[in-house]
Amino acid sequence: MSISDTVSRCRAHFATGATIPVDARIKALRALERAIVENEDRINEALREDLGKSATESYMCEVGMTLAELRYQLRHVRGWTRRHRVRTGLANFHATSFTVAEPYGTVLIMSPWNYPFMLTMEPLVGALAAGNCCVVKPSAYSPATSAVMREIIASCLPSELVAVVEGGRAENAKLLDQCFDYIFFTGGVTVGTLVMKKAAERLAPVTLELGGKSPCVIAADANLEVAAARVVFGKYLNCGQTCVAPDYILVDERVHDRFLELVEQQISKMFGASPLDNPQWGKIVNEKHFERLLGLIDPTKVVAGGASQRETLQIEPTVMDGVTEYDAVMGEEIFGPIMPIIAYRSVEEAEAFIKARPKPLACYLFTRDRALEDRFLRHVPFGGGCVNDTIVHLATSSMGFGGVGASGMGSYHGKKSFETFSHEKSILKKHLWLDLPMRYQPYTPFKEKLIRMFLR
């Protein structure tokens, strides 16, 4: 079936109204939940093949998070689909006002390769909960996971409800030439810009989950032992191939040496003396990105790691010190296991360094100072983040996740996912027992007084 026929089939199915009843949405979500649970081993094996992930990491960062999000949607979707009353102003006496959430229709979900299962399934779950038909386009860079997802979805959901399109740039281009009611894209800025341009041609709304160079600030009063452990965890999870990984570390010069020492200790503790021999240490997704990352490493500034293994596409957890804004590693989002460390002299200097760059997807601050915390949260722009931790802010369905500026637009997770894939209709239902004549012509001075009184 051609891509245009696939999209047309989904649009025709949505037009029947079959996805509108909340029971139909719950049925689809429960079927997807069962299929994921039954195929966990296959998913883990695909993630190991694509990215070298261990079964534990695959569950923690992909399967488990997806199931948690799915079950959150199941618990709340019935309430979200109900009418919600809102206050009616005196000018509309006597009436009732309420909102109704309706699905957009047929939506396109384009997902990346770094967390190929979670970043496909989580937006899909939200789109189904909102009552949409979906066309899913997983990344060609994670072919094993893409194939497993296609088979899982086909086994539990009809293709007119969710269709999976595999392939590369040609398929992306054909999909973006179709008419969708909403487009949800996760990936890089270059393709994200193209997605937005194509969507604009059809006035289709979009969510763009992009990335950027997310900073991590270590203040002088930070608990350095905890900070080092949590920074190393966040930086090297999935070999650094995480959109919200701390991209570079700004460290107060007064604690720089001690922090660097603790980081090196934590790398050894977590990954062993020889990480390339650790079966739980993953790999870079392909040779293109492997070569790009090697080009970002300045051997003269490496203080830990730096070794690589071309046959397995692996790079050791690497730390670079004495980095400046002019180094190659600071010229682009790293998206790999390289940690640049930059010392700063004052909080004002660190804040200015961050604000001089495009708005990042995440920002992390380690401090015990409440005033400093408030300053960063109110004056430094970023999509979301943590105080005294890294990356875990996205692991909750109670808050939305998304970027701002160059790091994206829109958000999802939990209720935010339902809202993202829904249009909220505003309805005013006017009662018939009273019809105030002041709005009708001819207008008189008395009517004008009444209008002014009601519209205060």
Secondary structure, DSSP 8 states (H G I E B T S, - for coil): --HHHHHHHHHHHHHTTTT-SHHHHHHHHHHHHHHHHHTHHHHHHHHHHHH---HHHHIIIIIHHHHHHHHHHHHHHHHHTS-EEE---GGG-SEEEEEEEEE-SEEEEE--SSSTTHHHHHHHHHHHHTT-EEEEE--TTSHHHHHHHHHHHHHHS-TTTEEE---SHHHHHHHHTS--SEEEEES-HHHHHHHHHHHHHTT--EEEE-----EEEE-TTS-HHHHHHHHHHHHHGGGG--TTS--EEEEETTTHHHHHHHHHHHHHHHH-S-GGG-TT----SSHHHHHHHHTT--GGGEEE---EEGGGTEE--EEE-S--TTSGGGSS---SSEEEEEEESSHHHHHHHHHTS---SEEEEE-S-HHHHHHHHHHS--SEEEESSSSGGGS-TTS-B---GGGEE--BSTHHHHHHTEEEEEEEEE-SS---GGGSSS--HHHHHHHHHHT-
